Amino acid sequence: MFSGNEWIIVVVVALVLFGGSQIPKLARSLGQAQKEFKAGISEGESEEAAEKADEKKADAKKADAKKDSTSDA
């Protein structure tokens, strides 16, 4: 990844580009964006799991209905 000297260069460039007063605002915005991204990912995973569970229930109902119709004949 980055070594110590490279991090120092990155920090100096960030200070020059954004100014000392803008760095906390930038860090806060990045943290909020990361939190929203993680929440969106977990929400998508939970929706996907719910859809899979619904599909399994529907498949089980179809199998039961098919079994009942073949046993009646």
N, C-alpha and C positions, 0 to 999 in steps of 0.2 A: 504494500500500500504506500503510504507516505512516510518518509523519515522525518526526523526532527527539523532539519533545515528546510525541508519543503513546506512543513506546516507553518513555520515562521514566515516564509515568503507569502503563503496564501493569506495569512492573517494581515500582513502589511498591505497587500494588494486590496483586501477587503476594506481595510481602514481608509485607504486612499480613495477608493471608488465610492464608498457609501458614507464616509465620515463617522466619527465616533458616536454621534447621537443616533444615527440610523441603525447601527448594528443591533441594539436590543429589540427594536421594532421588527427588524428582519428575522431575528432568531425567534421571536414570538410568533410571527406569521408562519415560519417554517414548522414550528412545533404544532401549531393549530392545524396546519395542512396535513401533517403526519397523523395526528389524532383522527381527523376526519377520514383519511384514507384507510386507516386501520378499522375504523367503525364501519366503513362501507364494505371492506373485505369480509369482516365477520358477519355482517348482515347478509351479504350475498351467499356465504357458506351456509348460514342457517336457513335461508330460503331454499337453497338447493337440497339440503337434507330433508326439509319438509316436503318438497316435491317428490323426492324419491320415496318417502314414507307413504305419501298418497298413492303413488303408482303401485307400490307393493300391496296396499289395501285393495285397490281396484283389481289387481291381478288375482288376489285371493278370492274376492267376491265372484269374479268371472269363473274361476276354477270350481268354486262351490256350486255355482249355478249350473255349470256344465255337468258336474258330477250328479247333481240332483235330477237333471233332465235325462241323463243316460240311465239312471237307476229306476226312473218312472216307466221307462219303455219296456 
